[in-house]
Amino acid sequence: MFKQNIGNIERILRVLVGAALILGYFLSDGAYSWLYLLGIIPLATGVIGYCPPYAWLGINTCKRS
């Protein structure tokens, strides 16, 4: 569907950061806790391996063979 443009190390980091932010949503009870749901974005891009802003800017962090 989409050509992968995120390398493996960056994908792992995105998934970890996204999961940590989503976990923060469930562990916090402040008025701005909904902001933790923004963790869905790095989590999704890490799982899929495609980042639309990277594509628009011509950035590709995948290893070249």
The 8 nearest C-alpha neighbors of each residue, nearest first, counted from 0:
[[1, 2, 3, 49, 47, 48, 4, 51],
 [2, 0, 3, 49, 4, 48, 47, 50],
 [1, 3, 4, 0, 49, 48, 54, 5],
 [2, 4, 49, 48, 5, 1, 61, 47],
 [3, 5, 59, 49, 61, 60, 2, 48],
 [6, 4, 60, 48, 61, 49, 3, 59],
 [7, 5, 61, 60, 9, 8, 10, 62],
 [6, 8, 10, 9, 11, 5, 61, 48],
 [9, 7, 11, 10, 6, 12, 5, 13],
 [8, 10, 12, 11, 6, 7, 13, 5],
 [11, 9, 45, 7, 13, 8, 12, 6],
 [10, 12, 8, 14, 9, 13, 15, 7],
 [13, 11, 9, 15, 10, 14, 16, 8],
 [12, 14, 41, 45, 10, 16, 15, 11],
 [13, 15, 42, 17, 45, 11, 12, 16],
 [16, 14, 12, 18, 13, 17, 19, 11],
 [17, 15, 19, 13, 18, 14, 12, 20],
 [16, 18, 38, 42, 41, 14, 20, 19],
 [17, 19, 21, 15, 20, 16, 14, 22],
 [20, 18, 22, 16, 17, 21, 15, 23],
 [21, 19, 38, 23, 35, 17, 22, 18],
 [20, 22, 24, 18, 23, 38, 19, 36],
 [21, 23, 19, 25, 24, 20, 18, 26],
 [24, 22, 20, 26, 21, 25, 27, 19],
 [25, 23, 35, 21, 22, 32, 27, 26],
 [24, 26, 22, 23, 27, 21, 28, 32],
 [25, 27, 23, 24, 22, 28, 32, 21],
 [28, 26, 24, 25, 29, 23, 32, 22],
 [27, 29, 32, 30, 26, 24, 25, 31],
 [30, 28, 32, 31, 27, 33, 24, 26],
 [29, 31, 32, 28, 33, 27, 34, 24],
 [32, 30, 33, 29, 34, 35, 28, 27],
 [31, 33, 29, 34, 24, 30, 35, 27],
 [32, 34, 35, 31, 36, 24, 30, 37],
 [35, 33, 36, 32, 37, 31, 24, 38],
 [34, 36, 24, 20, 37, 33, 21, 32],
 [37, 35, 38, 34, 33, 21, 39, 24],
 [36, 38, 39, 35, 34, 40, 20, 21],
 [39, 37, 17, 20, 36, 40, 21, 41],
 [38, 40, 42, 37, 41, 36, 43, 17],
 [39, 41, 43, 38, 42, 37, 44, 17],
 [42, 40, 13, 17, 44, 43, 38, 39],
 [41, 43, 17, 14, 39, 45, 40, 44],
 [44, 42, 46, 40, 45, 41, 39, 47],
 [45, 43, 47, 41, 48, 46, 49, 42],
 [46, 44, 10, 13, 48, 42, 14, 43],
 [45, 47, 43, 44, 48, 42, 14, 10],
 [46, 48, 44, 49, 45, 43, 3, 50],
 [49, 47, 45, 5, 3, 44, 46, 4],
 [48, 50, 3, 4, 44, 47, 5, 51],
 [49, 51, 53, 44, 52, 54, 4, 48],
 [50, 52, 54, 53, 55, 49, 56, 44],
 [53, 51, 55, 54, 50, 56, 58, 57],
 [54, 52, 58, 56, 50, 51, 55, 57],
 [55, 53, 57, 51, 52, 56, 58, 50],
 [54, 56, 52, 53, 57, 51, 58, 50],
 [55, 57, 53, 54, 58, 52, 51, 59],
 [58, 56, 54, 55, 53, 59, 52, 4],
 [59, 57, 53, 56, 54, 60, 4, 55],
 [58, 60, 4, 61, 5, 57, 53, 54],
 [61, 59, 6, 5, 4, 62, 58, 9],
 [62, 60, 6, 5, 59, 4, 63, 7],
 [63, 61, 64, 60, 6, 59, 7, 5],
 [62, 64, 61, 60, 59, 6, 4, 5],
 [63, 62, 61, 60, 6, 59, 4, 3]]
